[in-house]
Amino acid sequence: MIPGALILPVHNPDLADRFLEAHPSCVMARTESAAPDRVRRWTDISPDTLFQIIDGPYYDSLRDTDASVADFLSCDLRKRAQDDADSFARLRDQGYRSDSAEIAYAGPNEPPIWRGREYRKRLMDYYAHWKPAMHQHGLRTGDLNFSVSWPLCNHIDTEDWWPDFEPLWALQKPGDTTNLHEYVSAAGYADFGNVPWRAYKHKLCPTPHNNIVIAEVGLDQAVLPGQPHSGWMAHWSPERYLTELQLYHSNLDPRVIGTCLFLLDYHNREWLSFTVDTLVERGYFRAEHWAGTPAHLALPRQLALPCDPSCRLTQGWKERPDYYRQFGNAGHNGLDLAPTVDVFNSPIRAAAPGRVFRIREGGGYGRHLYLNHGWGVTLYAHAERILVRDQRDVAAGEPIAIMGSTGNSTGIHIHFGLL
C-alpha cells in the first residue's frame, strides 16, 4: 500500500500533482486550501485514490473545551446533523465531486471522547442523524477520526470503550470509512513504547467492515507527555523516515484501505517539520518502495515457557466456566502452572522478547506484571517478588519474577495470560 497524505497546497502547489502521479491510497484535502477545480484535477490524475474532503470549520467543531462540549451536549442534535449534511451537499454542488474517483466527506475531527460515556453516546446519536442525512444526499462519510491512542480498549484489564461505538457499524454503507489517527515518537515503529499503544491500535477496532483509513499518521513528539508538536524532520533523515514508514505499512491490518501522512506542504510554520515534500522530491512514493516489505511484528511460531519445564499445568484455558462467570469471564482466562521442585524459589520467565510496561500490586491477580511484545501482551500473576523494573526490555526466557500465591490464589503458581 502506497501511503497518501493530507495535502495543503500552499507553498508548492505543483508538488501535489507530482505526488498524485504515484497513485497513493488516500488523500485528505481541506476546502480552504484546495479549490474544487484542483481537487477534480487530482482525481483525474489518480482515479484509484480514495479522496476525503475536509470542511475546516466543521472538521474542527468538536473541540475539547468546556464551551464546545456543553454546546454539543445541549444542542438540537437532529437539526444540527441535518444542517451539517445540507452544508456538505452545497460543497458537492460547488464542485467538490468527481466523476472518476471515490470521494467521501470527513466527519468531526478528534472528538473528545474522554469527556465521558454521556459524550460518547451523544456522538453516536449525532452519527445516527448525520449519516442517513448524508446518504440521502448521495454522499459518503469518513467517520470517527479518533485521536492517537483513543479510544481506551481492552488490554487484559483496562476499560473497553469500543462497544460504545458499535451502533456506527450498522449505519455505514459502501464508500463510508472508519478514520483513525496513529502517531509515534522518535523512538520509531519498532519501539515497545509506541507499539501497540500509538501505532497499530487500529487492530483492536471491532468494525466488521474493510473500511479503516489511518487518516493521520507519522511522527509527532507531542505523543510524549509535556512535549511540543515536532515532526519527522526534527528527528530523522528522509531515509530513516522511509524505513520507518515501510515498517509501519508492512504490519497494517487487512481491513485498512488507505493511510494519510501528516502532511504534504503546510499552512503555518508549526507544522513545517511534518511536511513530506522531500520524500516526494526523492521519489519515495513510487510503488517499488512499498512492495514486499517484510512484517517486523509477525506473531512468533511459538512462545517460551513462562516457567521452568518441571512445572505442571493445574488449570487450563476456559476451565470452570461456572466459577468464573461471577468475574464476567466465560471460563479461566489463562493458564495456571505450579512448581514441582524448589517450590519457594521458582522463577517466572518472559515468554517472548518484550518490554515491562505495567507492574501492579493487589486485586485478584495479586502482585503481577505485563510485557508488551508489539504483536501482543502477556500477563504474569500471583508473584511473590518482581525481579524487573517498569519499562525494562527483557529477553525470552529471562527471569522476571518469583512465583507466589498473592491475590486470589490457593497455592504457589503463575497465572499466565495472553492478549
N, C-alpha and C positions, 0 to 999 in steps of 0.2 A: 504494500500500500504506500503510495506517494503522499506525504503529508501536504495539507493545504495550509492556509493562513488566514488570519483576519487582516484584511487589506485596508490601509488608509492612504490612498494615493495622493499625498500632499506635496512631497518634495521631488519625487521622481515618478511621475505617472506612467511613463513608458515601461518601467520595470515590472509593473503588474502584468502588462501584456506578455512580456517575456516569461514571467513566472507561469502564466496560464498555458503557455505552449508545452509545459511539462505534463499537463493534464493531471493536476493534483486531485486528491479525493474529495476535498471540500473547501469552500471559500465562504467566509463571513464578510459582508460588505455593509458599512454604515451609510445611511442615506445622506448624512450631512457632508460626506467627503467623496461619495461615489454617485454621480448623476445617473439617471436612468439610461441614457444612451451609452455610457461607459459600461454599465452592468450588462446591457444587451450585447455589446461587443465582446465582453469576456465570455458570455455564454456561447457565442458563436465560435470563439477560439477553442473552447474546451466544453463541448456539449455533454460530455460524460462526467463532468464535475457536478457535485451537489452544491448548489448555491443557497445561502441563507441571508435574508435581508434583515438588517438591524435598523429599527427606527430609534434613534438615540434617546429622545426624551421618554419614550415608552419603555425602552430596554432598561433604563436606569431608574424607573419609577418606584421600585420596591426597595428603598434604601433602609439601612439598619440604623434608623433614628427613631426616637420615641414618637415624633410627629408623624412620620411616614407610616409606622406600624399602627398607630392609633387611627389614622385615616383609613388604612386598608381594613382594619377590623370593624369599622363602623359604617363604611360606605354602602350604597345600594349596589350590591355585587352584580346583580343581573344587568342593571343599566350600565355599569362600568364595563363589564365584559362586552356587551353589545356595542357600546361606543368605541371600544378599542378595536373590535373586529371591523366595524364600519370604517375606521381610520385606515386600517391595513388595506381594505378594499379600494379606498381612494388612492393609496400609494400604488397599488397594482394598476389602477386606471391611469395614473400619471406616468406609467411606463416601466415600473419595476416588475417586469414579467419577461418571459422568454418563450419563444416557440421551439427552441432547440434543446434547452436544458431544464432539469428539475429545480424548482425554486420553492423554498419554504420561508416562513417568516418567524423570526425568533421571539419567543416569549420573554417575560421579565427576567433580568439578569441577576443571578446570585441572591434570590430572596432569602431573608434572614430566618431560616427555618429553625435556628437555635432559640428563637423567641418563645418557643413552647408549642405544645400539641394543639392548642386552640389556633395558633397561627398556621400550623401545617394543615389542619382541617380546613381553615379558611382558604388556603391556597388551592386545595383540591376542589373546593366549592367554586372558586373562580374558574378553574380549568373546566369544570362541568358546564359552565355557561359559555366560556370563551371559545372552546374548541368547536362545539356544534355551530356557533355563530360563524366562525372562520370557515368551517366546512360548507356551510350554506352559501358562502361567497365563492366557493370553489378554491379556497386557499388551504395550504398545508402549513404545519406549525413545527417549530423547534422548541421542545418542551423542557421544563425544569431549569436548565442552566445553573446547576448547583455548583457552589464554590468548592475549591480544593479541600479534600478531607471530609466533606459532608455528603450525605447525612451520616450520623452515627449508625453503625451496623455491627452485627454480632461477631465479635472476635472472642468466642468462647463464653465470656461472662459479662459483656457490656450490653447496653441497650441496642435495640434494633429499630430504627425509625422507618425502614423501607415499607413495612405494612401500612404506614400512614399514607403512602403514595400509590398503593395498589389500584385505587379506582381509576388512575390515569390509563392503565393498560387497555381497559375496555373502551376508552374514549378515542384511542389513537386509530388512525386509518393509514392505509399505504401512502407513503410520502411524508408522514409525520416522523419526527425523530426525538430521541431522548438525549438531551445535551448535558454533558458533564465537563467539569474543568479539572485538570490534573497538572500540577507543577511540582518541581523538585528543587532542593537546594543544590549548591555547587558540589556536594558530595557525589551527585550523579545517580544514575538509574540502577547501579549495582549495589548501592548503599542500603543497609537494612533500616536506616532511619527514614529513608524515602519510600521504600517498598515494603509492604503494600499500603502504607498509610496515606501517601500522597499520590503515588503513581500506581496504576493497576487497581485502584479501589473500584473501578467500574465493573470488575469481575464479580463483585458482590451484589450488583444491581440485579434484582429478580425479574426484570422485564422478559416476557416470553417472545418479544419481537426482535428481529435482527435489524435494529434501527438506532444503535448507540452512536452518537457523534461526540468525540472529545473536542468540544468547541473552543477550548483554550488549552494549550499545552506548551511546556517549555521550562526554562529555569527562571525562578524568581526567589531570590534570597529572603524575601519577606515571609516565606513559609516558616522561617525560624522566628521564634518569639523575640520581639524587640528590634528586628532587622528592617531596614527600609527596602522599598522596591529596588531590585538590582537584577538586571538580566544577564544573559549568557556572555555578552561582550566584555563584561567586567570581571569574568572569572575563567572563561575558556577560550581557546583558539577556535577558529572555524572548523579545523579538522576534528578537534575534540567534540564540538557540538554535533557534527555529523555522526561521529561514532556513537555518542550517547543517544541520539535520536534513532539510529539504526537499532540499538539495543532495545529501546522502548517499543518500537514498532514491531520487532520480532516476537513480542510477547503479548500482543493485544488479544483480547477476547474475540472469538469468531463473530460475535454479534456487532462488532464495531465496523461501521461502514465508511467512516471518514474521521480525519483529525485536522485541527486548525492550529498552526503555530501562532503564538502571540509574539510578534506581529510583523507584517511587511509594511515598511515605512512607518511614520509616527506623526501624531498631531501636536505633541508637546514634548519638551526635552526630558521629562520624567521617564519616558519610555524609550529614549534613544538607545539604551544598551540592550533592548529586546529585539530590535529590528533584524530581520533575516536577509536584508539586502545583499550582504556579502555572499551568503550561501547561494542566492540566485545568480549573482555575477560569476561565481565559480562553477556553475552548472551542477550543483549538488542535488538538484531536484530531478535530474534525469533518471529514467527508470532503472538504469543499471546499478544505481546506488541503493536500490530498495528491494532488490530481488535476491532471495536465497540467503538472507542473513540468519545465522543460527539462533535459536531460542536460548538465552542465557539463564533463564529461570525455570527450565523444564523440571517436571517432577522427577525425583530420583527413582531409580529402578527398585531400590529397597532402602529401608532405614536401618540404622544400627540399633541394637538392643538398648533400651533406656536403663539397663541394669546389668549385673553380671549374668553370664549364661546359666549359672546354677539356680537362679530364681525360678519360681514356679508360678503359673497363672492361677489366681484364686477367684477371679471374676472376669467374665468376658463382656464383649460389646453387646448391648441391648438385653442383657440378662435381667431378671427380676423386674419386669415391667410394672407389676402391681405395686411393688415397694417404691419405685422411683417416680410413679405418677404423682405423688404428693409434692415432688420438686418440679413438676412441669415437664418431665422427661418421659419419653416413650420406653425407656429402659436405661440401663447403666451406660453412661456416655463416655466410656473409655475402657482401658484395660487395667486390672489390678494385678500387680506382680509382687510376690513376697520372697524374702531371702530364705535360703535353707542353710547357709553357712555364714559365720561371722555376722550374726543377726543384728547386732547393735552398732555395726560399723560398715554397713553395706552401701556402696556408692550408687547414686543416681547419675546416669550418664546422658550426655546430649545425643539425641537420635540422629542428628544431621548437623552440618555446619550452620551457624546462625549467630544471632545477637540477643543477649538477655535484654528484654525490654520492659519487664514488669516483675517485681518481687513483692509478694503480699503476705500479710500475717492475718490469721483469724478466718472466721467463716467455716463453711463446710469443708473447704479444701485445706484448712489449717495453714501451715507455712508452705507456700508454693511459689512457683515462678513460671514464666513463659519465655520461649525462644521464638524469635522471628526468623524464618528461613527464606523470606522473599516469596516463595511459592506457597507458603502456609505458616501456621503457628502450631507449636507443640506446648503442652501443659504438663507440669511435673508437680504433683501434690502430695501433701501429708509428710513433708520432710521434717526431720529433726533439726537439721542445720543446713544453711545455704553456704556454698563454697565460693560463689562468684558474685561480682558486683553488677549493678544495673548498667546497661549499655556496653558491656564487655562482649567481644566476639569470642566464640568458642568453636572448637573442632568436634567432629563426630566422634563419639566415644569418650569425650573428656568428662571427668567427674565434675558435676555442678552442684551436688548436694549429697546429704547423707539421709538414708531412709529413716522414717519415724512413724509416729501414729498420731500426729496432730490433727485437729479438726474432727470431722465426723468419720471416725475410724475406730475399728475394734482390734487392730493389731498392726505391727510394723509392716509397711508395704509402700509401694509407689502407685499412685493413680496416674496413668499416662493417657493424655487426651490429644487429639489431632484435629485441626481445622484446616 
